[in-house]
Amino acid sequence: MLTRFITAAAVLAVLFTSAPASADWNPGDDFKMHWPQLPDLTPEGMDVLAGLAVVPFPAPQIKFLADDFLCTSTGPITDVHIWGSWLNDQFPPPPDQGTFVLGIYDDIPATAGGLAHSRPGNLLWNMQFKPGEYIAREYATAPEQFYDPNLDQIIGTDTVVWQYNFFIDEAAALIQDKDNIYWLAVANIDPNNDGIVNTMDVQDALVGINRFGWKTSQDHFNDDAVFIDNDFPFGLPVHDIFPPQGAPSPGLPWQEMRYPIGHLFEGQSIDLAFVITPEPATLALLALGTLAVLRRR
């Protein structure tokens, strides 16, 4: 009996202590969306610019990308993982790779108001993750292309794939409902971490430095990923930059993304690489279930 109790306690200790420390997500780990959209690590994979956009506009704008997902379990969204790279592998030194802005929207289906494609609707939740508030790891290396959807062109290449792991306190998390479709939006701002989007950021962008791209995935779901360029006053402090708010139907002018001319997948839908995983409470339930099984033996 003592041996069984010690074994059960050990299992509980491993589960509870390893859950917060095990920040990375790997294929085979749990998820709570339609399926993980894994990064395309083939030469056909692309990284889509998600952050400061300086052309063809006369003034800087923040480009947000978004992709839709189906909720498969009601509850808070506390764990989000994305994959991305940096144009020409010119990136800020890890782990402080800029401020990420995440948003979650409800869905406007293509059938609403005669829309050509579905898109994000109302902004339900958003949060900024500054350096030290997310975990980055070098995930893989792969020969990739870097795509600017405004220009509809490949503007460079990259080889280093990063996984970014975001964790949200349950009290501040969005409660999602099973079988509903949502949109996850992402942008990376202020890569030099000076707390403001200013001329230094623009100068870096113009020469191809510190430009983040959200990686494409061949794991397709539902409609195309989309992008939008959000106006902001130049010189705005980072803490004032958030995803664009929702708007009445037919919604914001989100533009759908398809692979560009000359690409092997030319004209096909672009999907982006991310996964939403169960909250820590799920791990606690698994631990309690394990303890119950061991006690019955």
FIDO-64787 format. One record per residue (C-alpha): residue in one letter; x, y, z. Coordinates in steps of 0.02 Angstrom, whole numbers, padded with zeros to 5 digits, always signed. Each point is the difference from the previous one (the first is absolute). Layout:
N
AXYZ;...
END
This chain:
297
M+00000+00000+00000;L+00141+00120+00045;T+00086-00038-00165;R-00158+00037-00097;F-00026+00164+00093;I+00178+00054-00033;T-00020-00044-00185;A-00161+00101-00012;A+00077+00147+00089;A+00148-00006-00117;V-00115+00003-00151;L-00094+00149+00071;A+00161+00091+00038;V+00065-00026-00177;L-00163+00058-00078;F-00022+00154+00107;T+00180+00058+00001;S+00035-00035-00183;A-00158+00082-00069;P+00052+00182+00027;A+00181-00035-00046;S-00043-00095-00159;A-00040+00155-00102;D+00036-00069-00173;W-00127-00092-00106;N+00049-00149-00107;P-00098-00107-00124;G-00092-00132+00101;D-00037+00118+00146;D-00180+00043+00044;F-00099+00136-00089;K-00175+00073+00002;M-00038+00060-00175;H-00047-00089-00161;W+00180-00062-00019;P+00175+00074+00019;Q+00052+00103-00151;L+00183-00049-00005;P+00131+00108-00086;D+00039-00041-00181;L+00187-00041+00007;T+00014-00044-00184;P+00076+00122-00126;E-00179+00050-00042;G-00027+00068+00175;M-00013+00188+00020;D+00006+00127+00139;V-00130+00138-00016;L+00046+00174+00062;A-00091+00037+00163;G+00051+00165+00076;L+00061+00169-00059;A-00050+00034-00181;V+00089+00145-00085;V-00043-00023-00183;P-00098+00043-00105;F-00067+00120+00130;P+00068+00175+00031;A-00001-00031+00187;P+00030-00157+00106;Q-00144-00115+00043;I-00014-00158+00103;K-00042-00155-00102;F-00102-00130+00093;L-00023-00176-00068;A-00143-00112+00055;D-00054-00180-00026;D-00158-00091+00055;F-00020-00151+00112;L-00138-00111+00068;C-00016-00015+00188;T-00014-00182+00054;S-00012+00027+00188;T-00092+00135+00097;G+00113+00093+00120;P+00133+00135+00013;I+00134+00025-00132;T+00157+00001+00107;D+00132-00076-00115;V+00039+00061-00176;H+00150-00056-00103;I+00052+00070-00170;W+00146-00025-00119;G+00093+00135-00096;S+00163+00062-00071;W+00091+00163-00038;L+00037+00073-00172;N+00174-00052-00058;D+00032-00069+00175;Q+00028+00177+00063;F-00083-00009+00170;P+00018+00075+00174;P+00105-00108+00115;P-00109-00127+00092;P-00091-00010+00114;D-00052+00184-00013;Q-00072+00001-00176;G-00119+00145+00006;T-00176+00020+00068;F-00134-00117-00065;V-00180+00058-00011;L-00133-00136-00002;G-00187+00018-00028;I-00146-00120-00012;Y-00155+00042-00103;D-00166-00081-00034;D-00039-00055-00177;I-00091+00084-00142;P-00037-00142-00124;A+00010+00027-00186;T-00189-00022-00010;A-00028+00161+00099;G-00042+00148-00111;G+00066-00082-00156;L+00182+00003+00055;A+00127-00082-00114;H+00089-00080+00148;S-00023-00018+00187;R+00095+00117+00115;P+00022+00055+00181;G-00152+00086+00075;N-00003+00079+00172;L+00158+00007+00104;L-00036-00109+00152;W+00170+00002+00086;N+00174+00071-00022;M+00164+00004+00094;Q+00178+00058-00022;F+00149-00111+00041;K+00159+00098+00029;P+00174-00077+00012;G+00004-00114+00151;E-00188-00032-00012;Y+00013-00137-00132;I+00119-00144-00033;A+00093-00018-00164;R+00098-00149-00060;E+00091-00042-00161;Y-00112-00135-00072;A+00082-00053-00164;T+00097+00057-00151;A-00076+00000-00173;P+00024+00095-00164;E-00151+00116-00004;Q-00067+00149-00098;F-00057+00164+00079;Y-00161+00074-00068;D-00074+00176+00008;P-00188-00011-00034;N-00014+00186-00041;L+00126-00017-00141;D-00059-00177-00037;Q+00183-00044-00022;I+00138-00104+00076;I+00119+00130+00075;G+00136-00114+00069;T+00038-00164+00084;D+00037-00073+00172;T+00060-00163+00076;V-00029+00007+00190;V-00172-00051+00064;W-00055+00061+00172;Q-00140-00062+00111;Y-00080+00132+00111;N-00098-00055+00153;F-00127+00114+00083;F-00085-00035+00166;I-00151+00095+00065;D-00061+00006+00178;E-00170-00084+00008;A-00076+00154+00082;A+00048+00104-00154;A-00037-00133-00131;L-00141-00008-00127;I-00127-00137+00035;Q-00030-00085-00166;D-00152-00106-00041;K+00010-00172-00078;D-00043-00011-00186;N+00021+00187-00027;I+00123+00071-00126;Y+00120+00135+00057;W+00145+00095-00078;L+00174+00020+00074;A+00089+00161-00052;V+00188+00031+00024;A+00124+00141-00028;N+00178+00028+00061;I+00042+00181+00043;D+00149+00094+00070;P+00134-00130-00038;N+00137+00111+00072;N-00093+00006+00167;D+00015+00188+00028;G-00183+00013+00049;I-00059+00104-00147;V-00029-00022-00187;N+00109+00135-00076;T+00119+00045-00141;M+00128-00128+00058;D-00126-00140-00029;V-00042+00070-00172;Q+00183+00016-00049;D+00030-00181+00050;A-00153-00056-00098;L+00055+00093-00156;V+00163-00097-00005;G-00080-00167+00045;I+00050-00011+00183;N-00113-00064+00140;R-00150-00042-00110;F-00101-00143+00073;G-00101-00124-00103;W-00134-00122+00058;K+00036-00168-00079;T-00119-00085-00122;S-00074-00173+00027;Q-00059-00134-00120;D-00127-00057+00131;H-00149+00091-00074;F-00161+00041+00091;N-00154+00093-00060;D+00038+00168-00085;D+00158+00095-00048;A+00107+00094+00125;V-00020+00188-00013;F+00097+00161+00033;I-00039+00181+00041;D+00108+00157+00015;N-00048+00097+00154;D+00034+00188+00004;F+00084+00071+00155;P+00077+00168+00045;F+00187-00008-00035;G+00101-00004+00160;L-00137-00090+00097;P+00060-00088+00158;V-00007-00188-00015;H-00130-00018+00138;D-00125+00097-00106;I+00008-00115-00151;F-00136-00133-00006;P-00092-00099-00134;P-00133+00097-00097;Q-00171-00001+00082;G-00150-00091-00070;A-00122+00088-00115;P-00179-00027-00062;S-00028-00123-00143;P+00074-00022-00127;G+00145+00027+00121;L+00172+00072-00012;P+00089+00005-00169;W+00099-00157+00036;Q+00078-00064-00161;E+00016-00185-00037;M+00171-00076-00037;R+00045-00122-00138;Y+00168-00062-00060;P+00078+00123-00123;I+00033-00017-00187;G+00143-00118-00036;H-00019-00100+00161;L-00032-00188-00013;F-00166+00030+00091;E-00043+00155-00101;G-00179+00057+00033;Q-00031-00124+00141;S-00053+00050+00175;I+00131+00052+00127;D-00017-00070+00176;L+00113+00048+00146;A+00094-00107+00126;F-00070-00003+00177;V-00078-00110+00132;I-00110+00034+00151;T+00025-00123+00143;P-00094-00053+00157;E+00016+00108+00154;P+00100-00063+00151;A-00162-00054+00085;T-00012-00139-00129;L+00169-00065+00057;A-00061+00004+00180;L-00150-00108-00046;L+00115-00122-00087;A+00107-00009+00156;L-00150-00033+00111;G-00058-00136-00119;T+00170-00081+00008;L-00004+00004+00190;A-00172-00082+00003;V+00059-00141-00114;L+00153-00032+00107;R-00104-00005+00159;R-00116-00132-00075;R+00145-00116-00037;
END
